[in-house]
């Protein structure tokens, strides 16, 4: 699972207006949908956050895809309403584990990894893994 947040989104809304912010959200969503397979699921999670459920993908494969998505967004020139602007995203990754019980546990770990990405300077990808003792540890 990928948890994705548009970096400094409030600044985009404050500087360019909510219509421009909405256009950026829609374009980031389109980038996500084009990057994943038809068996994967993309959903807006609230505000400027998205979750992506990657089926049959391990943590390493998810990290490769997440970094490709991050680079695509960073290299995109957003041009809503004739304005030219750039945006970046931060991504947290968590692998669904048998011990999770329900998806909320995976979402919580992905959200913690996202927080680590944002704390680590933004425009990056971070992942969390469950160890045998069920403790969380950060992995770059």
C-alpha positions as CSV (number, residue, x, y, z in Angstrom):
1,X,0.0,0.0,0.0
2,X,1.2,3.5,-0.9
3,X,0.0,6.5,1.1
4,X,0.7,9.7,-0.9
5,X,0.5,13.3,0.0
6,X,1.0,16.4,-2.2
7,X,3.7,18.4,-0.5
8,X,3.0,22.0,0.7
9,X,-0.5,21.8,-0.8
10,X,-1.9,24.6,1.4
11,X,0.7,26.9,-0.2
12,X,-0.6,26.0,-3.7
13,X,-4.2,26.8,-2.6
14,X,-3.1,30.0,-0.8
15,X,-1.0,31.2,-3.7
16,X,-3.0,30.1,-6.7
17,X,-6.5,29.5,-5.4
18,X,-8.7,26.5,-4.7
19,X,-9.6,25.9,-8.4
20,X,-5.9,25.6,-9.2
21,X,-5.4,23.3,-6.2
22,X,-8.3,21.1,-7.3
23,X,-6.8,20.9,-10.8
24,X,-3.4,19.8,-9.4
25,X,-5.2,17.1,-7.3
26,X,-7.0,15.8,-10.4
27,X,-3.7,15.7,-12.4
28,X,-1.8,13.9,-9.6
29,X,-4.7,11.4,-9.5
30,X,-4.4,10.9,-13.3
31,X,-0.6,10.3,-12.9
32,X,-1.3,7.7,-10.3
33,X,-4.0,5.9,-12.3
34,X,-1.7,5.8,-15.4
35,X,1.2,4.4,-13.3
36,X,-0.6,1.4,-11.9
37,X,-2.0,-1.7,-13.3
38,X,-5.8,-2.3,-13.9
39,X,-5.8,-4.7,-10.9
40,X,-4.4,-2.0,-8.5
41,X,-6.7,0.5,-6.8
42,X,-6.2,4.3,-6.5
43,X,-8.4,6.3,-4.1
44,X,-8.4,9.8,-2.7
45,X,-8.0,9.4,1.0
46,X,-9.0,13.0,1.9
47,X,-7.8,16.5,1.1
48,X,-4.6,16.0,-0.9
49,X,-3.9,12.4,0.2
50,X,-4.3,9.2,-1.8
51,X,-3.9,5.6,-1.1
52,X,-2.9,3.0,-3.7
53,X,-3.4,-0.7,-3.1
54,X,-0.9,-2.7,-5.2
55,X,-2.0,-6.3,-5.6
56,X,0.6,-9.0,-5.8
57,X,3.5,-6.6,-5.2
58,X,6.2,-6.9,-2.6
59,X,7.8,-4.0,-0.7
60,X,10.7,-3.7,-3.1
61,X,8.4,-3.6,-6.2
62,X,6.3,-1.0,-4.4
63,X,9.3,1.1,-3.6
64,X,10.4,1.1,-7.3
65,X,6.9,2.1,-8.5
66,X,6.6,4.7,-5.8
67,X,9.8,6.4,-6.7
68,X,8.8,6.4,-10.4
69,X,5.5,8.1,-9.5
70,X,7.4,10.6,-7.3
71,X,9.7,11.5,-10.1
72,X,6.9,11.8,-12.6
73,X,5.0,14.2,-10.4
74,X,8.2,16.2,-9.7
75,X,9.0,16.5,-13.4
76,X,5.4,17.5,-14.4
77,X,4.6,21.1,-15.1
78,X,1.1,21.7,-13.9
79,X,-0.7,24.3,-16.0
80,X,-4.2,24.8,-14.6
81,X,-5.9,28.0,-15.8
82,X,-2.8,29.1,-17.7
83,X,-0.6,29.1,-14.6
84,X,2.7,27.2,-14.6
85,X,3.7,25.5,-11.3
86,X,5.4,22.5,-10.0
87,X,4.4,20.1,-7.2
88,X,6.1,17.2,-5.4
89,X,4.7,14.3,-3.4
90,X,5.8,12.3,-0.4
91,X,5.0,8.6,-0.2
92,X,4.8,6.1,2.6
93,X,4.8,2.4,1.9
94,X,3.6,-0.5,4.0
95,X,3.2,-4.2,3.1
96,X,0.0,-5.9,4.1
97,X,0.8,-8.7,6.6
98,X,-1.1,-11.8,7.6
99,X,-1.1,-10.5,11.2
100,X,-2.9,-7.2,10.2
101,X,-6.4,-8.5,10.7
102,X,-7.8,-5.6,8.7
103,X,-6.6,-2.9,6.3
104,X,-6.6,-0.2,9.0
105,X,-3.3,-1.6,10.4
106,X,-1.7,-1.4,7.0
107,X,-3.0,2.1,6.5
108,X,-1.6,3.1,9.9
109,X,1.9,1.8,9.0
110,X,1.8,3.5,5.5
111,X,0.7,6.7,7.2
112,X,3.6,6.5,9.7
113,X,6.0,5.9,6.7
114,X,4.4,8.9,5.0
115,X,5.1,11.0,8.1
116,X,8.7,9.9,8.0
117,X,9.0,11.0,4.4
118,X,7.5,14.4,5.2
119,X,9.8,14.8,8.2
120,X,12.7,13.7,6.1
121,X,12.4,16.6,3.8
122,X,9.5,15.7,1.5
123,X,9.6,14.6,-2.1
124,X,10.8,11.2,-1.1
125,X,9.7,7.7,-0.4
126,X,9.9,5.8,3.0
127,X,8.7,2.4,4.0
128,X,7.8,0.5,7.1
129,X,8.2,-3.2,7.6
130,X,6.8,-5.5,10.2
131,X,9.5,-7.6,11.9
132,X,9.0,-11.0,13.4
133,X,8.3,-9.5,16.8
134,X,5.6,-7.3,15.2
135,X,7.6,-4.1,16.0
136,X,7.9,-1.4,13.3
137,X,11.2,-0.4,11.9
138,X,12.0,2.2,9.3
139,X,13.7,1.3,6.1
140,X,15.0,3.8,3.6
